[in-house]
Amino acid sequence: MKAALLGHGTIGVGVDRIAAALPEIDIVRVLALETDDEILGRHTYDADDILNDPEIDTVIEVMGGIHPAWEFLSRAMEAGKNVVTANKAVVAAYYRELVALSLEKKVAFRCTAAVGGGIPWLVNLSREKQGDCITKIGGIMNGTTNYILSKMDHEGADFSEALKEAQRLGYAEKDPSADIDGDDVRRKLAISASIAFDGFADENDVPTAGIRSCLSEDLSFAHERHSVLKLAAFASRKELGISAFVSPVLVPESSLLSSVPGNLNLVTLTAEHAGELSFAGQGAGRFPTAKNVILDLLDIEAGNGAFYAPETQPLAIKNDSELLPWYFRTESPEGIPEDVVEAREGRRLITKPISVFQAFSLLENIQKSDSAAFMAGILS
Amino acid sequence: MKAALLGHGTIGVGVDRIAAALPEIDIVRVLALETDDEILGRHTYDADDILNDPEIDTVIEVMGGIHPAWEFLSRAMEAGKNVVTANKAVVAAYYRELVALSLEKKVAFRCTAAVGGGIPWLVNLSREKQGDCITKIGGIMNGTTNYILSKMDHEGADFSEALKEAQRLGYAEKDPSADIDGDDVRRKLAISASIAFDGFADENDVPTAGIRSCLSEDLSFAHERHSVLKLAAFASRKELGISAFVSPVLVPESSLLSSVPGNLNLVTLTAEHAGELSFAGQGAGRFPTAKNVILDLLDIEAGNGAFYAPETQPLAIKNDSELLPWYFRTESPEGIPEDVVEAREGRRLITKPISVFQAFSLLENIQKSDSAAFMAGILS
């Protein structure tokens, strides 16, 4: 395969270095903001040098961001080139268009590294759909927040200390909003749900709560209930559409989810025949993520290049049937009507089992007067 | 695909039922000890009806046992048929011959369900080898013993009570030896190591200790060290050959392995680029195991039918370089020389870090006078 790299940052360098040892993958051109010894003779500042080159059959997009990634990917596919991307932002935003173009132009479109970094999640999710029915997916899809919560939990750090340490280690960005507010997870859940449930789950329809206002008392509350606090995401098949949400959750200490250490990810699918299957590993990082890009390329080279799910009809997201008890910590408890409260202790309370929709409505309501309010679903 | 089933027990019925809904897989003949409505018109008592039928292109072996499974599998391959098996006994015993026949006759040989039941372990292990170097594999590969140890741990049951309950639930056989003495795990480890390290790991060369003599005091000892007792198996790439062993181990409470619940399995590979990747799910059971057989069949139908690893040169198993502290509980402590002892407390002791080879030699030595001695590696 004659391939070109769009982007030569953390992931791009990893892909280039692994590919250098593989006879199957020849990376002949690299689009990058600056040149260096590694890409000398292959470097270009101009995407046209790649997109208009008929010798290049496969384009690897690892630039990140929605634009111009989408324009480059679509132009590559229009030109009959296979594409592989690790970029969840562009996949979540242009999922329907990318799948449609791939079908129309009969080119491969793969994005395993876009969800779960180095974990072969999307490719297994797609494989396990065969002869089976996926009923639920979910888990820990963001290593940064898992690292922060673990550090707060094990070392008693407060949120800002733990975040600073995550930034120092390179786990968190300078602007950590996408991680800590759950938007990164929401994109990954939307892509996973689209593949699992054969349709298009719009990230904008997924209610999302993050961990920005998490306090050590929230972690203590979890411990009192023999649980651990994690930021997780879940989507389930329902009679009409799907349910899907991103939120902090209390998971029982005896569960696999509770034991996901440091910055790892763990995602689980539930299928009628296969039962529960979990996949854990590095959700980010140069070589793990690059490895998943490389495996997508090798799959294409071996002729297994089709996208994981060809259907792109919109999936209706309905969160009214999944009932859970929820934990709230708020200075505005009056925003939570007495008839849904199961128990109170100071500013902390637990609700009776209520729908995900209702929980997010309550959060929105109390956040009007208490922007530091915190909420977590209680899993059993 | 026109396929035939050899065997119509737990797994065979599962395969037949899932295949019934799949246009790709037509199961036209079933070898079984007795007939019933489900296989009416397709049943035969005579394997020749299948092996000599040129219309049948794929043979699915789910009889179990080494003979006549090996004879049937080899005859099918000789006749140019693809084979899929869920039978770890025959794969571990005839690994080299099965791979050689598959290469010679250019037919598919797949056995994903032979290790890890419903977990897509072997197929991911094989996939992750591409462009990477697997350095270590291992984990919990037997649900029966994990169930027994969990029940002893959480409910204070003694070994025989927990075993009886496992038998009542169908998790353990009437003769549970293969599970509780570790032989089942040893086979699964040998097959996994053969694929991970590109050679043939002979199950007979893998030192194996089981849980038959496990007492509640051994579990308490683990808890005192913030650990959990599990039966696990590990194999690592070494400079000359590999290390490989099956043994009870103490795993830290904070690890994923410690949280594997009930009768689940969790296996992990470590690779240079991908890092640690773990796969967890049902290690046995009708539909999970059948599902993995079905996915092997669909892979073959899609043209991805090659075996996971074509190399079958013998792998030397050397357990002299992996050093661990070990826990022993024995009435014959004089069998353990003072210079390797780190700490003693009554009949329980911990060694200094010693090789796996030395630990198994010590166990063998003390078992001469104390057949109920118990040993576990201490993982950090």
HADDOCK unambig.tbl for C-alpha pairs under 7 A between the chains (distance, minus, plus):
assign (segid A and resid 18 and name CA) (segid B and resid 131 and name CA) 6.83 0.50 0.50
assign (segid A and resid 22 and name CA) (segid B and resid 131 and name CA) 6.56 0.50 0.50
assign (segid A and resid 118 and name CA) (segid B and resid 274 and name CA) 5.90 0.50 0.50
assign (segid A and resid 119 and name CA) (segid B and resid 277 and name CA) 6.73 0.50 0.50
assign (segid A and resid 131 and name CA) (segid B and resid 18 and name CA) 6.82 0.50 0.50
assign (segid A and resid 131 and name CA) (segid B and resid 22 and name CA) 6.56 0.50 0.50
assign (segid A and resid 254 and name CA) (segid B and resid 259 and name CA) 5.97 0.50 0.50
assign (segid A and resid 255 and name CA) (segid B and resid 259 and name CA) 6.06 0.50 0.50
assign (segid A and resid 256 and name CA) (segid B and resid 256 and name CA) 6.28 0.50 0.50
assign (segid A and resid 256 and name CA) (segid B and resid 259 and name CA) 5.28 0.50 0.50
assign (segid A and resid 256 and name CA) (segid B and resid 260 and name CA) 6.21 0.50 0.50
assign (segid A and resid 259 and name CA) (segid B and resid 254 and name CA) 5.96 0.50 0.50
assign (segid A and resid 259 and name CA) (segid B and resid 255 and name CA) 6.06 0.50 0.50
assign (segid A and resid 259 and name CA) (segid B and resid 256 and name CA) 5.30 0.50 0.50
assign (segid A and resid 259 and name CA) (segid B and resid 259 and name CA) 6.61 0.50 0.50
assign (segid A and resid 260 and name CA) (segid B and resid 256 and name CA) 6.21 0.50 0.50
assign (segid A and resid 273 and name CA) (segid B and resid 287 and name CA) 5.02 0.50 0.50
assign (segid A and resid 273 and name CA) (segid B and resid 288 and name CA) 5.48 0.50 0.50
assign (segid A and resid 273 and name CA) (segid B and resid 291 and name CA) 6.27 0.50 0.50
assign (segid A and resid 274 and name CA) (segid B and resid 118 and name CA) 5.91 0.50 0.50
assign (segid A and resid 274 and name CA) (segid B and resid 287 and name CA) 6.39 0.50 0.50
assign (segid A and resid 274 and name CA) (segid B and resid 288 and name CA) 4.18 0.50 0.50
assign (segid A and resid 274 and name CA) (segid B and resid 291 and name CA) 6.00 0.50 0.50
assign (segid A and resid 275 and name CA) (segid B and resid 282 and name CA) 6.91 0.50 0.50
assign (segid A and resid 275 and name CA) (segid B and resid 288 and name CA) 6.34 0.50 0.50
assign (segid A and resid 276 and name CA) (segid B and resid 281 and name CA) 5.65 0.50 0.50
assign (segid A and resid 277 and name CA) (segid B and resid 119 and name CA) 6.73 0.50 0.50
assign (segid A and resid 277 and name CA) (segid B and resid 280 and name CA) 5.61 0.50 0.50
assign (segid A and resid 277 and name CA) (segid B and resid 281 and name CA) 4.56 0.50 0.50
assign (segid A and resid 278 and name CA) (segid B and resid 279 and name CA) 5.68 0.50 0.50
assign (segid A and resid 278 and name CA) (segid B and resid 280 and name CA) 4.89 0.50 0.50
assign (segid A and resid 278 and name CA) (segid B and resid 281 and name CA) 6.32 0.50 0.50
assign (segid A and resid 279 and name CA) (segid B and resid 278 and name CA) 5.67 0.50 0.50
assign (segid A and resid 279 and name CA) (segid B and resid 279 and name CA) 4.87 0.50 0.50
assign (segid A and resid 279 and name CA) (segid B and resid 280 and name CA) 6.58 0.50 0.50
assign (segid A and resid 280 and name CA) (segid B and resid 277 and name CA) 5.60 0.50 0.50
assign (segid A and resid 280 and name CA) (segid B and resid 278 and name CA) 4.88 0.50 0.50
assign (segid A and resid 280 and name CA) (segid B and resid 279 and name CA) 6.58 0.50 0.50
assign (segid A and resid 281 and name CA) (segid B and resid 276 and name CA) 5.63 0.50 0.50
assign (segid A and resid 281 and name CA) (segid B and resid 277 and name CA) 4.56 0.50 0.50
assign (segid A and resid 281 and name CA) (segid B and resid 278 and name CA) 6.31 0.50 0.50
assign (segid A and resid 282 and name CA) (segid B and resid 275 and name CA) 6.92 0.50 0.50
assign (segid A and resid 287 and name CA) (segid B and resid 273 and name CA) 5.03 0.50 0.50
assign (segid A and resid 287 and name CA) (segid B and resid 274 and name CA) 6.40 0.50 0.50
assign (segid A and resid 288 and name CA) (segid B and resid 273 and name CA) 5.48 0.50 0.50
assign (segid A and resid 288 and name CA) (segid B and resid 274 and name CA) 4.18 0.50 0.50
assign (segid A and resid 288 and name CA) (segid B and resid 275 and name CA) 6.34 0.50 0.50
assign (segid A and resid 291 and name CA) (segid B and resid 273 and name CA) 6.27 0.50 0.50
assign (segid A and resid 291 and name CA) (segid B and resid 274 and name CA) 5.99 0.50 0.50
